[in-house]
Amino acid sequence: MSDSPDFSGLDGGDEQDAADIVRDVVTWYSTRLAAERRTPVPDEERIEELAAARQAALADQAQLATADPAETSRIATVYAARLKDLKES
């Protein structure tokens, strides 16, 4: 039937991997943001940096819903490197 959506490219592989990686980065930022807000004297600049980075990651996460395979791969690569850096910091 030509009216049905084409899900042939959505095998859960690369798209799911990219979504998982971006979600892990969002979680990292959320955790650090919550911890900074709980400190006795929160660093407002750090809170703004973390919130902005988290928001950017959420925007990229939303973009995955309509990204083509090349964009999905790019996002996954960028976020895999970012997650590695964040975990090492």
mmCIF file as gemmi writes it, N, C-alpha and C atoms, coordinates in Angstrom:
data_model
loop_
_atom_site.group_PDB
_atom_site.id
_atom_site.type_symbol
_atom_site.label_atom_id
_atom_site.label_alt_id
_atom_site.label_comp_id
_atom_site.label_asym_id
_atom_site.label_entity_id
_atom_site.label_seq_id
_atom_site.pdbx_PDB_ins_code
_atom_site.Cartn_x
_atom_site.Cartn_y
_atom_site.Cartn_z
_atom_site.occupancy
_atom_site.B_iso_or_equiv
_atom_site.pdbx_formal_charge
_atom_site.auth_seq_id
_atom_site.auth_asym_id
_atom_site.pdbx_PDB_model_num
ATOM 1 N N . MET Axp A 1 ? 0.852 -1.173 0 1 0 ? 1 A 1
ATOM 2 C CA . MET Axp A 1 ? 0 0 0 1 0 ? 1 A 1
ATOM 3 C C . MET Axp A 1 ? 0.897 1.235 0 1 0 ? 1 A 1
ATOM 4 N N . SER Axp A 2 ? 0.706 2.14 -0.926 1 0 ? 2 A 1
ATOM 5 C CA . SER Axp A 2 ? 1.583 3.301 -1.073 1 0 ? 2 A 1
ATOM 6 C C . SER Axp A 2 ? 1.351 4.36 -0.007 1 0 ? 2 A 1
ATOM 7 N N . ASP Axp A 3 ? 0.232 4.316 0.714 1 0 ? 3 A 1
ATOM 8 C CA . ASP Axp A 3 ? -0.042 5.306 1.75 1 0 ? 3 A 1
ATOM 9 C C . ASP Axp A 3 ? 0.64 4.992 3.085 1 0 ? 3 A 1
ATOM 10 N N . SER Axp A 4 ? 1.176 3.794 3.231 1 0 ? 4 A 1
ATOM 11 C CA . SER Axp A 4 ? 1.804 3.444 4.504 1 0 ? 4 A 1
ATOM 12 C C . SER Axp A 4 ? 3.212 4.012 4.584 1 0 ? 4 A 1
ATOM 13 N N . PRO Axp A 5 ? 3.63 4.434 5.78 1 0 ? 5 A 1
ATOM 14 C CA . PRO Axp A 5 ? 4.964 4.99 5.924 1 0 ? 5 A 1
ATOM 15 C C . PRO Axp A 5 ? 6.036 3.95 5.651 1 0 ? 5 A 1
ATOM 16 N N . ASP Axp A 6 ? 7.188 4.4 5.196 1 0 ? 6 A 1
ATOM 17 C CA . ASP Axp A 6 ? 8.292 3.51 4.888 1 0 ? 6 A 1
ATOM 18 C C . ASP Axp A 6 ? 9.225 3.456 6.092 1 0 ? 6 A 1
ATOM 19 N N . PHE Axp A 7 ? 9.235 2.346 6.785 1 0 ? 7 A 1
ATOM 20 C CA . PHE Axp A 7 ? 10.109 2.165 7.938 1 0 ? 7 A 1
ATOM 21 C C . PHE Axp A 7 ? 11.281 1.242 7.599 1 0 ? 7 A 1
ATOM 22 N N . SER Axp A 8 ? 11.546 1.047 6.328 1 0 ? 8 A 1
ATOM 23 C CA . SER Axp A 8 ? 12.575 0.094 5.93 1 0 ? 8 A 1
ATOM 24 C C . SER Axp A 8 ? 13.959 0.481 6.441 1 0 ? 8 A 1
ATOM 25 N N . GLY Axp A 9 ? 14.219 1.781 6.604 1 0 ? 9 A 1
ATOM 26 C CA . GLY Axp A 9 ? 15.526 2.202 7.083 1 0 ? 9 A 1
ATOM 27 C C . GLY Axp A 9 ? 15.651 2.186 8.589 1 0 ? 9 A 1
ATOM 28 N N . LEU Axp A 10 ? 14.583 1.904 9.276 1 0 ? 10 A 1
ATOM 29 C CA . LEU Axp A 10 ? 14.599 1.95 10.735 1 0 ? 10 A 1
ATOM 30 C C . LEU Axp A 10 ? 14.707 0.551 11.327 1 0 ? 10 A 1
ATOM 31 N N . ASP Axp A 11 ? 15.896 0.005 11.237 1 0 ? 11 A 1
ATOM 32 C CA . ASP Axp A 11 ? 16.08 -1.34 11.755 1 0 ? 11 A 1
ATOM 33 C C . ASP Axp A 11 ? 16.532 -1.328 13.212 1 0 ? 11 A 1
ATOM 34 N N . GLY Axp A 12 ? 16.645 -0.129 13.781 1 0 ? 12 A 1
ATOM 35 C CA . GLY Axp A 12 ? 17.039 -0.044 15.178 1 0 ? 12 A 1
ATOM 36 C C . GLY Axp A 12 ? 18.536 -0.053 15.372 1 0 ? 12 A 1
ATOM 37 N N . GLY Axp A 13 ? 19.303 -0.145 14.312 1 0 ? 13 A 1
ATOM 38 C CA . GLY Axp A 13 ? 20.755 -0.219 14.391 1 0 ? 13 A 1
ATOM 39 C C . GLY Axp A 13 ? 21.39 1.12 14.687 1 0 ? 13 A 1
ATOM 40 N N . ASP Axp A 14 ? 21.854 1.789 13.645 1 0 ? 14 A 1
ATOM 41 C CA . ASP Axp A 14 ? 22.556 3.058 13.805 1 0 ? 14 A 1
ATOM 42 C C . ASP Axp A 14 ? 21.704 4.108 14.495 1 0 ? 14 A 1
ATOM 43 N N . GLU Axp A 15 ? 20.427 4.156 14.146 1 0 ? 15 A 1
ATOM 44 C CA . GLU Axp A 15 ? 19.556 5.159 14.747 1 0 ? 15 A 1
ATOM 45 C C . GLU Axp A 15 ? 19.469 4.969 16.256 1 0 ? 15 A 1
ATOM 46 N N . GLN Axp A 16 ? 19.325 3.721 16.684 1 0 ? 16 A 1
ATOM 47 C CA . GLN Axp A 16 ? 19.222 3.447 18.111 1 0 ? 16 A 1
ATOM 48 C C . GLN Axp A 16 ? 20.548 3.707 18.807 1 0 ? 16 A 1
ATOM 49 N N . ASP Axp A 17 ? 21.645 3.326 18.177 1 0 ? 17 A 1
ATOM 50 C CA . ASP Axp A 17 ? 22.966 3.583 18.755 1 0 ? 17 A 1
ATOM 51 C C . ASP Axp A 17 ? 23.179 5.08 18.959 1 0 ? 17 A 1
ATOM 52 N N . ALA Axp A 18 ? 22.851 5.873 17.952 1 0 ? 18 A 1
ATOM 53 C CA . ALA Axp A 18 ? 23.011 7.327 18.05 1 0 ? 18 A 1
ATOM 54 C C . ALA Axp A 18 ? 22.131 7.884 19.164 1 0 ? 18 A 1
ATOM 55 N N . ALA Axp A 19 ? 20.893 7.421 19.228 1 0 ? 19 A 1
ATOM 56 C CA . ALA Axp A 19 ? 19.969 7.895 20.267 1 0 ? 19 A 1
ATOM 57 C C . ALA Axp A 19 ? 20.49 7.541 21.657 1 0 ? 19 A 1
ATOM 58 N N . ASP Axp A 20 ? 21.038 6.34 21.8 1 0 ? 20 A 1
ATOM 59 C CA . ASP Axp A 20 ? 21.582 5.918 23.095 1 0 ? 20 A 1
ATOM 60 C C . ASP Axp A 20 ? 22.768 6.78 23.511 1 0 ? 20 A 1
ATOM 61 N N . ILE Axp A 21 ? 23.648 7.071 22.567 1 0 ? 21 A 1
ATOM 62 C CA . ILE Axp A 21 ? 24.835 7.88 22.866 1 0 ? 21 A 1
ATOM 63 C C . ILE Axp A 21 ? 24.426 9.291 23.264 1 0 ? 21 A 1
ATOM 64 N N . VAL Axp A 22 ? 23.52 9.896 22.5 1 0 ? 22 A 1
ATOM 65 C CA . VAL Axp A 22 ? 23.08 11.252 22.819 1 0 ? 22 A 1
ATOM 66 C C . VAL Axp A 22 ? 22.365 11.251 24.174 1 0 ? 22 A 1
ATOM 67 N N . ARG Axp A 23 ? 21.55 10.237 24.429 1 0 ? 23 A 1
ATOM 68 C CA . ARG Axp A 23 ? 20.867 10.148 25.719 1 0 ? 23 A 1
ATOM 69 C C . ARG Axp A 23 ? 21.871 10.065 26.869 1 0 ? 23 A 1
ATOM 70 N N . ASP Axp A 24 ? 22.942 9.32 26.679 1 0 ? 24 A 1
ATOM 71 C CA . ASP Axp A 24 ? 23.973 9.215 27.715 1 0 ? 24 A 1
ATOM 72 C C . ASP Axp A 24 ? 24.632 10.566 27.984 1 0 ? 24 A 1
ATOM 73 N N . VAL Axp A 25 ? 24.85 11.349 26.935 1 0 ? 25 A 1
ATOM 74 C CA . VAL Axp A 25 ? 25.427 12.689 27.11 1 0 ? 25 A 1
ATOM 75 C C . VAL Axp A 25 ? 24.436 13.588 27.848 1 0 ? 25 A 1
ATOM 76 N N . VAL Axp A 26 ? 23.166 13.551 27.465 1 0 ? 26 A 1
ATOM 77 C CA . VAL Axp A 26 ? 22.142 14.344 28.147 1 0 ? 26 A 1
ATOM 78 C C . VAL Axp A 26 ? 22.101 13.968 29.63 1 0 ? 26 A 1
ATOM 79 N N . THR Axp A 27 ? 22.169 12.683 29.916 1 0 ? 27 A 1
ATOM 80 C CA . THR Axp A 27 ? 22.158 12.213 31.306 1 0 ? 27 A 1
ATOM 81 C C . THR Axp A 27 ? 23.381 12.732 32.063 1 0 ? 27 A 1
ATOM 82 N N . TRP Axp A 28 ? 24.547 12.726 31.426 1 0 ? 28 A 1
ATOM 83 C CA . TRP Axp A 28 ? 25.758 13.233 32.067 1 0 ? 28 A 1
ATOM 84 C C . TRP Axp A 28 ? 25.574 14.699 32.451 1 0 ? 28 A 1
ATOM 85 N N . TYR Axp A 29 ? 25.089 15.499 31.489 1 0 ? 29 A 1
ATOM 86 C CA . TYR Axp A 29 ? 24.867 16.925 31.778 1 0 ? 29 A 1
ATOM 87 C C . TYR Axp A 29 ? 23.814 17.109 32.864 1 0 ? 29 A 1
ATOM 88 N N . SER Axp A 30 ? 22.742 16.341 32.82 1 0 ? 30 A 1
ATOM 89 C CA . SER Axp A 30 ? 21.676 16.464 33.819 1 0 ? 30 A 1
ATOM 90 C C . SER Axp A 30 ? 22.199 16.15 35.217 1 0 ? 30 A 1
ATOM 91 N N . THR Axp A 31 ? 23.001 15.111 35.324 1 0 ? 31 A 1
ATOM 92 C CA . THR Axp A 31 ? 23.567 14.719 36.617 1 0 ? 31 A 1
ATOM 93 C C . THR Axp A 31 ? 24.476 15.809 37.169 1 0 ? 31 A 1
ATOM 94 N N . ARG Axp A 32 ? 25.358 16.348 36.314 1 0 ? 32 A 1
ATOM 95 C CA . ARG Axp A 32 ? 26.278 17.404 36.758 1 0 ? 32 A 1
ATOM 96 C C . ARG Axp A 32 ? 25.519 18.68 37.105 1 0 ? 32 A 1
ATOM 97 N N . LEU Axp A 33 ? 24.49 18.971 36.333 1 0 ? 33 A 1
ATOM 98 C CA . LEU Axp A 33 ? 23.677 20.155 36.588 1 0 ? 33 A 1
ATOM 99 C C . LEU Axp A 33 ? 22.988 20.049 37.947 1 0 ? 33 A 1
ATOM 100 N N . ALA Axp A 34 ? 22.4 18.91 38.233 1 0 ? 34 A 1
ATOM 101 C CA . ALA Axp A 34 ? 21.735 18.703 39.52 1 0 ? 34 A 1
ATOM 102 C C . ALA Axp A 34 ? 22.736 18.795 40.668 1 0 ? 34 A 1
ATOM 103 N N . ALA Axp A 35 ? 23.916 18.209 40.482 1 0 ? 35 A 1
ATOM 104 C CA . ALA Axp A 35 ? 24.938 18.248 41.527 1 0 ? 35 A 1
ATOM 105 C C . ALA Axp A 35 ? 25.404 19.683 41.78 1 0 ? 35 A 1
ATOM 106 N N . GLU Axp A 36 ? 25.587 20.446 40.721 1 0 ? 36 A 1
ATOM 107 C CA . GLU Axp A 36 ? 26.031 21.837 40.88 1 0 ? 36 A 1
ATOM 108 C C . GLU Axp A 36 ? 24.969 22.665 41.592 1 0 ? 36 A 1
ATOM 109 N N . ARG Axp A 37 ? 23.725 22.431 41.27 1 0 ? 37 A 1
ATOM 110 C CA . ARG Axp A 37 ? 22.634 23.177 41.919 1 0 ? 37 A 1
ATOM 111 C C . ARG Axp A 37 ? 22.522 22.849 43.4 1 0 ? 37 A 1
ATOM 112 N N . ARG Axp A 38 ? 22.962 21.645 43.801 1 0 ? 38 A 1
ATOM 113 C CA . ARG Axp A 38 ? 22.88 21.229 45.206 1 0 ? 38 A 1
ATOM 114 C C . ARG Axp A 38 ? 24.065 21.694 46.052 1 0 ? 38 A 1
ATOM 115 N N . THR Axp A 39 ? 25.103 22.244 45.41 1 0 ? 39 A 1
ATOM 116 C CA . THR Axp A 39 ? 26.261 22.681 46.188 1 0 ? 39 A 1
ATOM 117 C C . THR Axp A 39 ? 25.874 23.86 47.069 1 0 ? 39 A 1
ATOM 118 N N . PRO Axp A 40 ? 26.595 24.051 48.195 1 0 ? 40 A 1
ATOM 119 C CA . PRO Axp A 40 ? 26.273 25.162 49.099 1 0 ? 40 A 1
ATOM 120 C C . PRO Axp A 40 ? 26.291 26.532 48.401 1 0 ? 40 A 1
ATOM 121 N N . VAL Axp A 41 ? 27.237 26.709 47.488 1 0 ? 41 A 1
ATOM 122 C CA . VAL Axp A 41 ? 27.313 27.961 46.735 1 0 ? 41 A 1
ATOM 123 C C . VAL Axp A 41 ? 27.416 27.591 45.249 1 0 ? 41 A 1
ATOM 124 N N . PRO Axp A 42 ? 26.27 27.412 44.603 1 0 ? 42 A 1
ATOM 125 C CA . PRO Axp A 42 ? 26.28 27.004 43.198 1 0 ? 42 A 1
ATOM 126 C C . PRO Axp A 42 ? 26.99 28.043 42.313 1 0 ? 42 A 1
ATOM 127 N N . ASP Axp A 43 ? 27.752 27.53 41.358 1 0 ? 43 A 1
ATOM 128 C CA . ASP Axp A 43 ? 28.444 28.37 40.377 1 0 ? 43 A 1
ATOM 129 C C . ASP Axp A 43 ? 27.458 28.634 39.233 1 0 ? 43 A 1
ATOM 130 N N . GLU Axp A 44 ? 26.893 29.832 39.23 1 0 ? 44 A 1
ATOM 131 C CA . GLU Axp A 44 ? 25.856 30.156 38.235 1 0 ? 44 A 1
ATOM 132 C C . GLU Axp A 44 ? 26.389 30.069 36.812 1 0 ? 44 A 1
ATOM 133 N N . GLU Axp A 45 ? 27.633 30.427 36.597 1 0 ? 45 A 1
ATOM 134 C CA . GLU Axp A 45 ? 28.217 30.335 35.254 1 0 ? 45 A 1
ATOM 135 C C . GLU Axp A 45 ? 28.297 28.879 34.812 1 0 ? 45 A 1
ATOM 136 N N . ARG Axp A 46 ? 28.733 28.018 35.717 1 0 ? 46 A 1
ATOM 137 C CA . ARG Axp A 46 ? 28.814 26.587 35.41 1 0 ? 46 A 1
ATOM 138 C C . ARG Axp A 46 ? 27.422 26.015 35.152 1 0 ? 46 A 1
ATOM 139 N N . ILE Axp A 47 ? 26.444 26.438 35.929 1 0 ? 47 A 1
ATOM 140 C CA . ILE Axp A 47 ? 25.063 25.993 35.724 1 0 ? 47 A 1
ATOM 141 C C . ILE Axp A 47 ? 24.582 26.398 34.333 1 0 ? 47 A 1
ATOM 142 N N . GLU Axp A 48 ? 24.878 27.624 33.928 1 0 ? 48 A 1
ATOM 143 C CA . GLU Axp A 48 ? 24.476 28.088 32.593 1 0 ? 48 A 1
ATOM 144 C C . GLU Axp A 48 ? 25.167 27.283 31.496 1 0 ? 48 A 1
ATOM 145 N N . GLU Axp A 49 ? 26.465 26.995 31.673 1 0 ? 49 A 1
ATOM 146 C CA . GLU Axp A 49 ? 27.206 26.2 30.683 1 0 ? 49 A 1
ATOM 147 C C . GLU Axp A 49 ? 26.613 24.797 30.557 1 0 ? 49 A 1
ATOM 148 N N . LEU Axp A 50 ? 26.373 24.167 31.693 1 0 ? 50 A 1
ATOM 149 C CA . LEU Axp A 50 ? 25.815 22.808 31.687 1 0 ? 50 A 1
ATOM 150 C C . LEU Axp A 50 ? 24.411 22.788 31.081 1 0 ? 50 A 1
ATOM 151 N N . ALA Axp A 51 ? 23.602 23.775 31.441 1 0 ? 51 A 1
ATOM 152 C CA . ALA Axp A 51 ? 22.23 23.835 30.926 1 0 ? 51 A 1
ATOM 153 C C . ALA Axp A 51 ? 22.233 24.052 29.409 1 0 ? 51 A 1
ATOM 154 N N . ALA Axp A 52 ? 23.12 24.925 28.932 1 0 ? 52 A 1
ATOM 155 C CA . ALA Axp A 52 ? 23.194 25.178 27.487 1 0 ? 52 A 1
ATOM 156 C C . ALA Axp A 52 ? 23.669 23.934 26.733 1 0 ? 52 A 1
ATOM 157 N N . ALA Axp A 53 ? 24.663 23.256 27.276 1 0 ? 53 A 1
ATOM 158 C CA . ALA Axp A 53 ? 25.167 22.041 26.633 1 0 ? 53 A 1
ATOM 159 C C . ALA Axp A 53 ? 24.094 20.954 26.625 1 0 ? 53 A 1
ATOM 160 N N . ARG Axp A 54 ? 23.368 20.834 27.715 1 0 ? 54 A 1
ATOM 161 C CA . ARG Axp A 54 ? 22.283 19.847 27.799 1 0 ? 54 A 1
ATOM 162 C C . ARG Axp A 54 ? 21.196 20.181 26.782 1 0 ? 54 A 1
ATOM 163 N N . GLN Axp A 55 ? 20.855 21.456 26.67 1 0 ? 55 A 1
ATOM 164 C CA . GLN Axp A 55 ? 19.821 21.861 25.721 1 0 ? 55 A 1
ATOM 165 C C . GLN Axp A 55 ? 20.246 21.576 24.284 1 0 ? 55 A 1
ATOM 166 N N . ALA Axp A 56 ? 21.514 21.826 23.969 1 0 ? 56 A 1
ATOM 167 C CA . ALA Axp A 56 ? 22.023 21.53 22.626 1 0 ? 56 A 1
ATOM 168 C C . ALA Axp A 56 ? 21.952 20.029 22.342 1 0 ? 56 A 1
ATOM 169 N N . ALA Axp A 57 ? 22.284 19.224 23.341 1 0 ? 57 A 1
ATOM 170 C CA . ALA Axp A 57 ? 22.209 17.772 23.162 1 0 ? 57 A 1
ATOM 171 C C . ALA Axp A 57 ? 20.759 17.319 22.961 1 0 ? 57 A 1
ATOM 172 N N . LEU Axp A 58 ? 19.845 17.931 23.688 1 0 ? 58 A 1
ATOM 173 C CA . LEU Axp A 58 ? 18.427 17.597 23.512 1 0 ? 58 A 1
ATOM 174 C C . LEU Axp A 58 ? 17.943 17.974 22.11 1 0 ? 58 A 1
ATOM 175 N N . ALA Axp A 59 ? 18.434 19.09 21.595 1 0 ? 59 A 1
ATOM 176 C CA . ALA Axp A 59 ? 18.062 19.507 20.235 1 0 ? 59 A 1
ATOM 177 C C . ALA Axp A 59 ? 18.596 18.499 19.217 1 0 ? 59 A 1
ATOM 178 N N . ASP Axp A 60 ? 19.833 18.049 19.398 1 0 ? 60 A 1
ATOM 179 C CA . ASP Axp A 60 ? 20.385 17.046 18.489 1 0 ? 60 A 1
ATOM 180 C C . ASP Axp A 60 ? 19.643 15.724 18.619 1 0 ? 60 A 1
ATOM 181 N N . GLN Axp A 61 ? 19.233 15.401 19.837 1 0 ? 61 A 1
ATOM 182 C CA . GLN Axp A 61 ? 18.459 14.18 20.058 1 0 ? 61 A 1
ATOM 183 C C . GLN Axp A 61 ? 17.147 14.248 19.271 1 0 ? 61 A 1
ATOM 184 N N . ALA Axp A 62 ? 16.487 15.385 19.307 1 0 ? 62 A 1
ATOM 185 C CA . ALA Axp A 62 ? 15.234 15.559 18.571 1 0 ? 62 A 1
ATOM 186 C C . ALA Axp A 62 ? 15.479 15.488 17.062 1 0 ? 62 A 1
ATOM 187 N N . GLN Axp A 63 ? 16.617 15.996 16.631 1 0 ? 63 A 1
ATOM 188 C CA . GLN Axp A 63 ? 16.957 15.988 15.199 1 0 ? 63 A 1
ATOM 189 C C . GLN Axp A 63 ? 17.125 14.568 14.671 1 0 ? 63 A 1
ATOM 190 N N . LEU Axp A 64 ? 17.502 13.642 15.535 1 0 ? 64 A 1
ATOM 191 C CA . LEU Axp A 64 ? 17.678 12.257 15.102 1 0 ? 64 A 1
ATOM 192 C C . LEU Axp A 64 ? 16.395 11.659 14.528 1 0 ? 64 A 1
ATOM 193 N N . ALA Axp A 65 ? 15.256 12.159 14.964 1 0 ? 65 A 1
ATOM 194 C CA . ALA Axp A 65 ? 13.982 11.616 14.49 1 0 ? 65 A 1
ATOM 195 C C . ALA Axp A 65 ? 13.815 11.765 12.977 1 0 ? 65 A 1
ATOM 196 N N . THR Axp A 66 ? 14.428 12.797 12.4 1 0 ? 66 A 1
ATOM 197 C CA . THR Axp A 66 ? 14.272 13.033 10.968 1 0 ? 66 A 1
ATOM 198 C C . THR Axp A 66 ? 15.598 13.01 10.212 1 0 ? 66 A 1
ATOM 199 N N . ALA Axp A 67 ? 16.674 12.645 10.896 1 0 ? 67 A 1
ATOM 200 C CA . ALA Axp A 67 ? 17.999 12.663 10.267 1 0 ? 67 A 1
ATOM 201 C C . ALA Axp A 67 ? 18.157 11.528 9.257 1 0 ? 67 A 1
ATOM 202 N N . ASP Axp A 68 ? 18.885 11.832 8.179 1 0 ? 68 A 1
ATOM 203 C CA . ASP Axp A 68 ? 19.209 10.784 7.226 1 0 ? 68 A 1
ATOM 204 C C . ASP Axp A 68 ? 20.384 9.966 7.793 1 0 ? 68 A 1
ATOM 205 N N . PRO Axp A 69 ? 20.719 8.848 7.167 1 0 ? 69 A 1
ATOM 206 C CA . PRO Axp A 69 ? 21.79 7.996 7.72 1 0 ? 69 A 1
ATOM 207 C C . PRO Axp A 69 ? 23.128 8.718 7.898 1 0 ? 69 A 1
ATOM 208 N N . ALA Axp A 70 ? 23.477 9.603 6.98 1 0 ? 70 A 1
ATOM 209 C CA . ALA Axp A 70 ? 24.749 10.324 7.105 1 0 ? 70 A 1
ATOM 210 C C . ALA Axp A 70 ? 24.735 11.249 8.319 1 0 ? 70 A 1
ATOM 211 N N . GLU Axp A 71 ? 23.64 11.956 8.524 1 0 ? 71 A 1
ATOM 212 C CA . GLU Axp A 71 ? 23.517 12.853 9.679 1 0 ? 71 A 1
ATOM 213 C C . GLU Axp A 71 ? 23.47 12.055 10.973 1 0 ? 71 A 1
ATOM 214 N N . THR Axp A 72 ? 22.784 10.937 10.965 1 0 ? 72 A 1
ATOM 215 C CA . THR Axp A 72 ? 22.733 10.07 12.138 1 0 ? 72 A 1
ATOM 216 C C . THR Axp A 72 ? 24.133 9.609 12.505 1 0 ? 72 A 1
ATOM 217 N N . SER Axp A 73 ? 24.893 9.213 11.517 1 0 ? 73 A 1
ATOM 218 C CA . SER Axp A 73 ? 26.265 8.765 11.742 1 0 ? 73 A 1
ATOM 219 C C . SER Axp A 73 ? 27.132 9.901 12.286 1 0 ? 73 A 1
ATOM 220 N N . ARG Axp A 74 ? 26.966 11.104 11.736 1 0 ? 74 A 1
ATOM 221 C CA . ARG Axp A 74 ? 27.73 12.266 12.199 1 0 ? 74 A 1
ATOM 222 C C . ARG Axp A 74 ? 27.418 12.566 13.661 1 0 ? 74 A 1
ATOM 223 N N . ILE Axp A 75 ? 26.138 12.577 13.993 1 0 ? 75 A 1
ATOM 224 C CA . ILE Axp A 75 ? 25.726 12.856 15.377 1 0 ? 75 A 1
ATOM 225 C C . ILE Axp A 75 ? 26.285 11.785 16.313 1 0 ? 75 A 1
ATOM 226 N N . ALA Axp A 76 ? 26.199 10.534 15.917 1 0 ? 76 A 1
ATOM 227 C CA . ALA Axp A 76 ? 26.719 9.446 16.752 1 0 ? 76 A 1
ATOM 228 C C . ALA Axp A 76 ? 28.215 9.602 16.979 1 0 ? 76 A 1
ATOM 229 N N . THR Axp A 77 ? 28.957 9.951 15.938 1 0 ? 77 A 1
ATOM 230 C CA . THR Axp A 77 ? 30.408 10.124 16.048 1 0 ? 77 A 1
ATOM 231 C C . THR Axp A 77 ? 30.752 11.282 16.974 1 0 ? 77 A 1
ATOM 232 N N . VAL Axp A 78 ? 30.081 12.419 16.791 1 0 ? 78 A 1
ATOM 233 C CA . VAL Axp A 78 ? 30.334 13.599 17.618 1 0 ? 78 A 1
ATOM 234 C C . VAL Axp A 78 ? 30.028 13.299 19.086 1 0 ? 78 A 1
ATOM 235 N N . TYR Axp A 79 ? 28.907 12.662 19.33 1 0 ? 79 A 1
ATOM 236 C CA . TYR Axp A 79 ? 28.497 12.407 20.711 1 0 ? 79 A 1
ATOM 237 C C . TYR Axp A 79 ? 29.291 11.285 21.368 1 0 ? 79 A 1
ATOM 238 N N . ALA Axp A 80 ? 29.755 10.319 20.594 1 0 ? 80 A 1
ATOM 239 C CA . ALA Axp A 80 ? 30.618 9.274 21.162 1 0 ? 80 A 1
ATOM 240 C C . ALA Axp A 80 ? 31.924 9.901 21.656 1 0 ? 80 A 1
ATOM 241 N N . ALA Axp A 81 ? 32.487 10.813 20.854 1 0 ? 81 A 1
ATOM 242 C CA . ALA Axp A 81 ? 33.714 11.499 21.266 1 0 ? 81 A 1
ATOM 243 C C . ALA Axp A 81 ? 33.452 12.395 22.473 1 0 ? 81 A 1
ATOM 244 N N . ARG Axp A 82 ? 32.335 13.104 22.469 1 0 ? 82 A 1
ATOM 245 C CA . ARG Axp A 82 ? 31.998 13.97 23.588 1 0 ? 82 A 1
ATOM 246 C C . ARG Axp A 82 ? 31.802 13.171 24.87 1 0 ? 82 A 1
ATOM 247 N N . LEU Axp A 83 ? 31.096 12.046 24.779 1 0 ? 83 A 1
ATOM 248 C CA . LEU Axp A 83 ? 30.866 11.217 25.954 1 0 ? 83 A 1
ATOM 249 C C . LEU Axp A 83 ? 32.19 10.71 26.522 1 0 ? 83 A 1
ATOM 250 N N . LYS Axp A 84 ? 33.096 10.294 25.643 1 0 ? 84 A 1
ATOM 251 C CA . LYS Axp A 84 ? 34.415 9.84 26.082 1 0 ? 84 A 1
ATOM 252 C C . LYS Axp A 84 ? 35.127 10.969 26.828 1 0 ? 84 A 1
ATOM 253 N N . ASP Axp A 85 ? 35.123 12.174 26.257 1 0 ? 85 A 1
ATOM 254 C CA . ASP Axp A 85 ? 35.764 13.324 26.908 1 0 ? 85 A 1
ATOM 255 C C . ASP Axp A 85 ? 35.119 13.64 28.25 1 0 ? 85 A 1
ATOM 256 N N . LEU Axp A 86 ? 33.799 13.612 28.292 1 0 ? 86 A 1
ATOM 257 C CA . LEU Axp A 86 ? 33.098 13.933 29.535 1 0 ? 86 A 1
ATOM 258 C C . LEU Axp A 86 ? 33.419 12.925 30.633 1 0 ? 86 A 1
ATOM 259 N N . LYS Axp A 87 ? 33.469 11.666 30.281 1 0 ? 87 A 1
ATOM 260 C CA . LYS Axp A 87 ? 33.747 10.632 31.27 1 0 ? 87 A 1
ATOM 261 C C . LYS Axp A 87 ? 35.179 10.703 31.77 1 0 ? 87 A 1
ATOM 262 N N . GLU Axp A 88 ? 36.076 11.24 30.94 1 0 ? 88 A 1
ATOM 263 C CA . GLU Axp A 88 ? 37.48 11.359 31.334 1 0 ? 88 A 1
ATOM 264 C C . GLU Axp A 88 ? 37.756 12.643 32.103 1 0 ? 88 A 1
ATOM 265 N N . SER Axp A 89 ? 36.796 13.57 32.119 1 0 ? 89 A 1
ATOM 266 C CA . SER Axp A 89 ? 37.024 14.855 32.785 1 0 ? 89 A 1
ATOM 267 C C . SER Axp A 89 ? 36.732 14.802 34.261 1 0 ? 89 A 1
